[in-house]
Amino acid sequence: MDAHIPVLLSECIEGLNIRPDGTYVDGTLGRGGHSAKIAARLTTGRLIGIDRDATAIKEAGERLGGVSARLDLVHGNFRDLGSILDGLGIERADGMLFDLGVSSPQLDDGSRGFSYMRDAPLDMRMDRDDALTARDIVNGWSEAELRKIFFEYGEERYSQRIAAAIVKRRETRPIETTFELVDVIKSAMPAQALREKQHPAKRCFQALRIAVNDELGALREVLDTAIERLAPGGRLCVISFHSLEDRIVKNAIRAHENGCTCPPEFPVCVCGFQKTVFSVTRKPVTASQDELETNPRSRSAKLRIAEKI
């Protein structure tokens, strides 16, 4: 069994409404779970897989080696979608998929520093060619900046106490490893918080990962490009795993679907807005009970689907 189980797999494949001769983009290739199912629906079609992680590109390439579709695997950031498509000579795609979750193999690789359950250097870079690491943030960003990312990206209610504890600790020596950071986080939290079911470091580690990889900035950039580069009738599928991501996706689709800024009392639109997509589902698609039982990671997943007009 794959270490990484694709979330909402059948819902994504159905949502993409795949044509055998179409062109499709998997902007978060991972280990190729979603891409393998997309490729299986293609005959003369083309599949472009993009990932920031060079290891993911290599492993997905091995997994997808036998597909009949034309396959292009690109080591890059999906925020550069426009230039990636230009480089491949692709003007429009018939479907695009973005799964915003961190892949299980990244968490399981002790050297990557994503997991609070394994001791490793503080890294968290999805692309190891990037410069900024979690160590840089933990030891270099101000107390106010740390408090802000822990609160906004991690929704950590003890963000102020944790940021202060990190700054105090690093005055003595740099915080180098994941377990050192976990100890500092635990030391700043009250006893009742340490007894909660969720690991005390989970929210701060999520926040650091988002900050290291500028995940929300990349997401904001790619959504407008993706909608612009879809062919008429093409589908956009985005899986998010927390409220910040889902809000960005929802607002981007809404801006292209209901972006008219005219006052409601105006009889006709005068702002020049033109609707370019419509939401395929009114509410986000969530995991079935069967999937929740076999893949607990899917519990927080939300899939939004839009179609280009």
C-alpha positions as CSV (number, residue, x, y, z in Angstrom):
1,M,0.0,0.0,0.0
2,D,1.2,3.5,-0.8
3,A,2.5,5.5,2.2
4,H,0.4,8.4,0.9
5,I,-3.3,7.7,0.3
6,P,-4.9,10.3,-2.0
7,V,-7.7,12.2,-0.3
8,L,-11.1,12.4,-2.0
9,L,-9.7,10.5,-5.0
10,S,-13.0,9.4,-6.6
11,E,-14.6,12.8,-5.9
12,C,-11.6,14.6,-7.7
13,I,-11.7,12.3,-10.7
14,E,-15.5,12.8,-11.0
15,G,-15.1,16.5,-10.4
16,L,-12.5,17.0,-13.2
17,N,-15.0,15.5,-15.7
18,I,-12.0,14.0,-17.7
19,R,-12.0,13.8,-21.5
20,P,-9.8,11.1,-22.9
21,D,-8.1,13.6,-25.3
22,G,-7.9,16.5,-22.8
23,T,-5.0,18.3,-21.1
24,Y,-4.8,18.1,-17.3
25,V,-2.6,19.6,-14.7
26,D,-1.9,18.0,-11.3
27,G,-0.3,21.0,-9.6
28,T,0.6,19.1,-6.4
29,L,1.9,15.8,-7.9
30,G,3.1,14.2,-4.6
31,R,3.6,10.5,-5.2
32,G,1.3,10.5,-8.1
33,G,-1.9,9.0,-6.6
34,H,-4.3,11.4,-8.2
35,S,-2.3,11.6,-11.4
36,A,-2.3,7.8,-11.8
37,K,-6.1,7.9,-11.9
38,I,-6.2,10.9,-14.2
39,A,-3.8,9.2,-16.6
40,A,-5.9,6.0,-16.6
41,R,-8.8,8.1,-18.1
42,L,-6.6,9.5,-20.9
43,T,-5.9,8.0,-24.4
44,T,-4.5,10.8,-26.5
45,G,-4.6,13.3,-23.7
46,R,-1.7,15.0,-21.9
47,L,-1.0,15.2,-18.2
48,I,1.3,17.8,-16.5
49,G,2.5,17.0,-13.0
50,I,4.1,19.8,-10.9
51,D,5.7,19.5,-7.5
52,R,8.2,21.5,-5.4
53,D,9.7,18.3,-4.0
54,A,12.3,16.8,-6.3
55,T,12.0,13.4,-4.5
56,A,8.2,13.5,-5.3
57,I,8.9,14.1,-9.0
58,K,11.4,11.1,-9.1
59,E,9.0,8.7,-7.3
60,A,5.9,9.8,-9.2
61,G,7.9,9.4,-12.5
62,E,8.6,5.7,-11.6
63,R,4.9,5.1,-10.6
64,L,3.6,6.8,-13.8
65,G,6.2,5.3,-16.2
66,G,3.7,3.0,-17.9
67,V,0.9,5.4,-18.6
68,S,-0.2,5.9,-22.2
69,A,-0.9,9.6,-21.9
70,R,1.7,12.1,-22.8
71,L,3.3,13.0,-19.5
72,D,5.3,16.1,-18.4
73,L,6.7,16.1,-14.9
74,V,7.9,19.5,-13.7
75,H,10.0,20.3,-10.6
76,G,8.7,23.7,-9.7
77,N,6.2,25.8,-7.7
78,F,2.6,25.8,-8.8
79,R,2.6,29.6,-8.2
80,D,4.6,29.7,-11.5
81,L,1.8,27.9,-13.4
82,G,1.6,30.4,-16.2
83,S,5.3,30.2,-17.1
84,I,5.3,26.4,-16.7
85,L,2.4,26.1,-19.2
86,D,4.1,28.6,-21.5
87,G,7.3,26.6,-21.4
88,L,5.4,23.5,-22.4
89,G,3.5,25.3,-25.2
90,I,0.1,24.9,-23.5
91,E,-2.4,27.7,-23.8
92,R,-5.3,26.1,-22.1
93,A,-6.0,23.1,-19.9
94,D,-9.2,21.1,-19.5
95,G,-8.8,20.5,-15.8
96,M,-6.5,21.4,-12.9
97,L,-6.2,19.7,-9.5
98,F,-4.4,21.1,-6.4
99,D,-4.2,19.0,-3.3
100,L,-2.9,21.4,-0.6
101,G,-2.0,18.8,2.0
102,V,1.6,17.9,2.9
103,S,2.3,14.4,1.8
104,S,2.8,11.6,4.2
105,P,6.3,10.7,2.9
106,Q,7.4,14.2,3.6
107,L,6.2,13.8,7.2
108,D,7.7,10.4,7.5
109,D,11.2,11.4,6.2
110,G,13.0,12.3,9.5
111,S,15.5,14.5,7.7
112,R,12.9,17.0,6.5
113,G,11.8,18.4,9.8
114,F,8.1,18.5,9.1
115,S,7.1,16.3,12.0
116,Y,6.9,17.0,15.7
117,M,7.0,13.2,16.3
118,R,10.5,12.7,14.9
119,D,13.7,14.5,15.9
120,A,15.3,16.2,13.0
121,P,17.0,19.5,12.0
122,L,14.4,22.3,11.7
123,D,13.9,22.5,8.0
124,M,10.4,22.1,6.6
125,R,11.3,23.2,3.0
126,M,9.1,21.4,0.4
127,D,11.8,22.4,-2.1
128,R,15.2,21.9,-0.7
129,D,16.6,24.5,-3.2
130,D,14.7,27.3,-1.3
131,A,16.7,29.3,1.1
132,L,14.4,29.9,4.1
133,T,14.1,27.1,6.7
134,A,12.1,26.7,9.9
135,R,15.4,27.2,11.8
136,D,15.8,30.6,10.2
137,I,12.3,31.6,11.3
138,V,12.5,30.2,14.8
139,N,15.9,31.8,15.5
140,G,15.6,34.9,13.4
141,W,12.1,36.3,13.3
142,S,10.9,38.8,16.0
143,E,8.6,37.8,18.8
144,A,5.8,39.8,17.1
145,E,6.3,38.0,13.8
146,L,6.4,34.6,15.5
147,R,3.2,35.4,17.5
148,K,1.5,36.5,14.3
149,I,2.2,33.3,12.3
150,F,1.4,31.0,15.2
151,F,-1.9,32.8,15.7
152,E,-2.9,33.3,12.1
153,Y,-1.5,30.2,10.4
154,G,-1.8,27.8,13.3
155,E,-4.8,29.3,15.2
156,E,-2.7,28.7,18.3
157,R,-4.4,30.4,21.3
158,Y,-1.1,30.4,23.3
159,S,0.8,32.0,20.5
160,Q,2.0,35.0,22.6
161,R,3.4,32.7,25.4
162,I,5.0,30.4,22.9
163,A,6.7,33.2,20.9
164,A,8.0,34.7,24.1
165,A,9.4,31.4,25.2
166,I,11.2,30.8,21.9
167,V,12.8,34.3,22.0
168,K,13.9,33.7,25.6
169,R,15.4,30.3,24.8
170,R,17.3,31.3,21.7
171,E,19.1,34.1,23.8
172,T,21.0,31.2,25.4
173,R,21.5,29.1,22.3
174,P,19.9,28.5,18.9
175,I,17.0,26.1,18.6
176,E,18.2,23.5,16.1
177,T,15.9,20.5,16.1
178,T,12.3,19.6,16.1
179,F,12.4,18.1,19.5
180,E,14.1,21.1,21.0
181,L,11.3,23.3,19.6
182,V,8.6,20.9,20.9
183,D,10.2,21.2,24.4
184,V,10.0,25.0,24.2
185,I,6.4,24.9,23.0
186,K,5.4,22.6,25.8
187,S,7.2,24.7,28.4
188,A,5.1,27.7,27.4
189,M,1.7,26.0,27.6
190,P,-0.5,25.5,30.7
191,A,-1.0,22.0,32.1
192,Q,-4.5,21.6,30.8
193,A,-3.4,22.4,27.2
194,L,-0.8,19.6,27.4
195,R,-3.5,17.1,28.4
196,E,-5.6,17.8,25.2
197,K,-5.9,15.0,22.6
198,Q,-4.1,17.0,19.9
199,H,-0.3,17.2,20.2
200,P,0.7,20.5,21.8
201,A,3.1,21.4,18.9
202,K,0.8,20.6,16.0
203,R,-0.5,24.1,15.4
204,C,2.9,25.8,15.6
205,F,4.5,23.2,13.3
206,Q,1.6,23.8,10.8
207,A,2.2,27.5,11.0
208,L,5.9,27.2,10.5
209,R,5.5,24.9,7.5
210,I,3.1,27.4,5.9
211,A,5.5,30.3,6.5
212,V,8.6,28.5,5.3
213,N,6.9,27.6,2.0
214,D,4.8,30.7,1.7
215,E,1.9,28.3,1.0
216,L,-0.9,30.9,1.3
217,G,0.9,33.4,-1.0
218,A,1.5,30.7,-3.6
219,L,-2.2,29.6,-3.4
220,R,-3.4,33.2,-3.9
221,E,-1.2,33.6,-7.0
222,V,-2.1,30.3,-8.6
223,L,-5.9,30.4,-8.4
224,D,-6.3,33.4,-10.7
225,T,-3.8,32.0,-13.2
226,A,-5.5,28.5,-13.1
227,I,-8.9,30.0,-13.8
228,E,-7.5,32.2,-16.6
229,R,-5.8,29.2,-18.2
230,L,-8.7,26.8,-18.1
231,A,-10.4,26.1,-21.4
232,P,-14.2,26.7,-21.6
233,G,-15.9,23.8,-19.8
234,G,-12.6,23.0,-17.9
235,R,-12.8,22.2,-14.3
236,L,-10.7,23.4,-11.3
237,C,-10.6,21.1,-8.2
238,V,-8.9,22.3,-5.0
239,I,-8.5,20.3,-1.8
240,S,-7.8,22.3,1.3
241,F,-7.1,21.1,4.8
242,H,-7.7,24.1,7.0
243,S,-9.9,27.2,7.1
244,L,-7.3,29.7,5.9
245,E,-6.8,27.7,2.7
246,D,-10.5,27.0,2.2
247,R,-11.3,30.7,2.6
248,I,-8.8,31.7,0.0
249,V,-10.1,29.2,-2.5
250,K,-13.8,30.1,-1.8
251,N,-13.1,33.8,-2.2
252,A,-11.1,33.3,-5.4
253,I,-13.9,31.3,-7.0
254,R,-16.5,33.8,-5.7
255,A,-14.6,36.7,-7.2
256,H,-14.7,35.1,-10.7
257,E,-18.3,34.0,-10.2
258,N,-20.0,36.8,-8.4
259,G,-17.5,39.7,-8.5
260,C,-20.0,42.4,-9.5
261,T,-19.4,45.5,-7.3
262,C,-22.5,47.4,-8.3
263,P,-25.0,48.3,-5.5
264,P,-27.9,45.8,-5.4
265,E,-30.4,48.5,-6.3
266,F,-28.8,49.0,-9.7
267,P,-31.0,47.5,-12.4
268,V,-28.0,46.5,-14.6
269,C,-24.3,45.9,-14.0
270,V,-22.1,49.0,-14.8
271,C,-18.9,47.8,-13.2
272,G,-17.8,45.7,-16.2
273,F,-17.7,42.4,-14.3
274,Q,-17.9,39.3,-16.4
275,K,-18.6,35.9,-14.8
276,T,-15.9,33.4,-15.9
277,V,-16.7,30.4,-13.7
278,F,-19.5,28.8,-11.8
279,S,-19.3,26.6,-8.7
280,V,-20.1,23.0,-9.5
281,T,-21.1,22.3,-5.9
282,R,-22.8,24.8,-3.6
283,K,-20.9,23.5,-0.6
284,P,-17.4,21.9,-0.4
285,V,-17.2,18.2,-0.9
286,T,-16.0,16.3,2.2
287,A,-14.9,12.7,2.8
288,S,-17.4,9.9,3.0
289,Q,-17.7,7.8,6.2
290,D,-15.9,4.9,4.4
291,E,-13.0,7.2,3.6
292,L,-12.8,8.6,7.1
293,E,-12.5,5.1,8.5
294,T,-9.7,4.1,6.1
295,N,-7.9,7.4,5.9
296,P,-8.3,9.7,9.0
297,R,-6.2,12.3,7.3
298,S,-9.2,13.1,5.1
299,R,-11.3,14.4,8.1
300,S,-10.4,18.0,7.5
301,A,-10.3,17.9,3.7
302,K,-12.6,20.1,1.7
303,L,-12.9,19.9,-2.1
304,R,-14.2,22.9,-4.1
305,I,-14.9,22.5,-7.8
306,A,-15.5,25.3,-10.4
307,E,-16.1,25.1,-14.1
308,K,-14.9,27.7,-16.6
309,I,-17.6,29.3,-18.7
